Amino acid sequence: MHASEKEDAAALEYLHRRLFQMDAGIATVMTTQIPGQWERTHESDLDYSKAPLDSASSSQDFLETYKPHILLWAGGRLKPNLLKTASRSGTRLVLVNSQTKRNPIFARCYS
């Protein structure tokens, strides 16, 4: 999961808690650039990691480390290399809470 704003992070943390209630074996990693977000403590097994740089090798390393089944992206700048590498590996990609004001790529493509 990736959150670019505090509100997105809070929503994704809530989603993780609900998923964890249904399956305590779920492994979830959140990437974010939000200052102070790393220091928060959690009741469940939500891990934090820095998002990979937008390069093919960094993306590949990130995917090999975490082996995600789904990438859930909530706002912020998209990382084309990560998305391309994840898609090629069979990882499902989900974009949630996208607003064209916050995401100029989508504003140009879908307006």
VEXDREN-2710 file (C-alpha; in Angstrom, 1 decimal):
% VEXDREN-2710
k/r/px/py/pz
1/MET/0.0/0.0/0.0
2/HIS/1.2/3.5/-0.7
3/ALA/-0.1/6.7/0.9
4/SER/1.0/10.2/0.0
5/GLU/-1.2/12.1/2.5
6/LYS/-2.1/11.6/6.2
7/GLU/-5.8/11.0/5.3
8/ASP/-4.8/8.3/2.8
9/ALA/-2.5/6.7/5.4
10/ALA/-5.2/6.6/8.0
11/ALA/-7.7/5.0/5.6
12/LEU/-5.1/2.4/4.5
13/GLU/-4.2/1.6/8.1
14/TYR/-7.9/1.1/8.8
15/LEU/-8.2/-1.2/5.8
16/HIS/-5.2/-3.2/7.1
17/ARG/-6.7/-3.5/10.5
18/ARG/-9.9/-4.9/9.0
19/LEU/-8.1/-7.3/6.8
20/PHE/-5.9/-8.4/9.7
21/GLN/-9.1/-9.1/11.7
22/MET/-10.2/-11.5/8.9
23/ASP/-6.8/-13.1/8.5
24/ALA/-4.1/-12.7/11.1
25/GLY/-1.6/-14.2/8.7
26/ILE/-1.9/-11.3/6.3
27/ALA/1.3/-9.4/5.6
28/THR/1.0/-5.7/4.7
29/VAL/3.6/-3.1/3.9
30/MET/2.9/0.6/3.6
31/THR/5.2/3.0/1.8
32/THR/4.9/6.7/2.4
33/GLN/6.8/9.9/2.4
34/ILE/4.8/11.5/5.3
35/PRO/7.1/12.9/8.0
36/GLY/6.7/11.1/11.3
37/GLN/4.6/8.2/9.8
38/TRP/7.5/5.7/10.4
39/GLU/7.5/6.3/14.2
40/ARG/3.8/5.3/14.7
41/THR/3.0/2.1/16.6
42/HIS/0.4/-0.3/15.5
43/GLU/-1.7/-3.0/17.0
44/SER/-1.3/-5.3/14.0
45/ASP/1.5/-6.4/11.8
46/LEU/1.6/-3.3/9.5
47/ASP/5.1/-2.7/8.4
48/TYR/6.5/0.4/6.8
49/SER/9.1/0.8/4.1
50/LYS/10.4/3.5/1.9
51/ALA/9.0/3.4/-1.6
52/PRO/11.6/2.2/-4.1
53/LEU/13.2/4.7/-6.4
54/ASP/11.6/4.9/-9.8
55/SER/14.1/2.6/-11.6
56/ALA/13.8/-0.9/-12.9
57/SER/16.4/-2.3/-10.5
58/SER/15.0/-0.6/-7.4
59/SER/11.5/-1.7/-8.4
60/GLN/12.7/-5.3/-9.0
61/ASP/14.5/-5.4/-5.6
62/PHE/11.4/-4.1/-3.8
63/LEU/9.2/-6.7/-5.5
64/GLU/11.6/-9.5/-4.7
65/THR/11.8/-8.4/-1.1
66/TYR/8.1/-8.1/-0.4
67/LYS/6.6/-10.4/-3.1
68/PRO/3.2/-8.5/-3.1
69/HIS/0.1/-10.0/-4.5
70/ILE/-1.5/-6.5/-4.8
71/LEU/-0.2/-3.0/-5.0
72/LEU/-2.7/-0.5/-3.7
73/TRP/-1.8/3.1/-4.5
74/ALA/-3.6/5.9/-2.8
75/GLY/-2.6/9.2/-4.3
76/GLY/0.8/10.8/-4.9
77/ARG/3.1/10.5/-7.8
78/LEU/2.9/7.2/-9.7
79/LYS/6.2/5.3/-10.2
80/PRO/6.0/4.0/-13.8
81/ASN/8.9/1.6/-13.5
82/LEU/7.4/0.0/-10.3
83/LEU/4.0/-0.3/-11.9
84/LYS/5.4/-1.8/-15.1
85/THR/7.7/-4.3/-13.3
86/ALA/4.9/-5.2/-10.9
87/SER/2.4/-5.7/-13.7
88/ARG/4.9/-7.9/-15.6
89/SER/5.4/-10.1/-12.5
90/GLY/1.6/-10.7/-12.3
91/THR/1.0/-8.4/-9.3
92/ARG/-2.4/-6.8/-9.4
93/LEU/-2.5/-3.0/-9.4
94/VAL/-5.2/-0.9/-7.8
95/LEU/-5.4/2.9/-7.8
96/VAL/-7.8/4.3/-5.2
97/ASN/-8.7/7.8/-4.2
98/SER/-7.3/9.3/-7.3
99/GLN/-8.2/12.9/-7.9
100/THR/-7.1/14.6/-11.1
101/LYS/-6.1/17.7/-9.2
102/ARG/-3.6/15.7/-7.2
103/ASN/-2.5/13.6/-10.1
104/PRO/-1.7/15.6/-13.2
105/ILE/-0.9/12.4/-15.3
106/PHE/-4.5/11.3/-14.9
107/ALA/-5.8/14.8/-15.5
108/ARG/-4.1/14.9/-18.9
109/CYS/-5.1/11.3/-19.8
110/TYR/-8.7/11.2/-18.6
111/SER/-10.0/14.7/-18.7
END
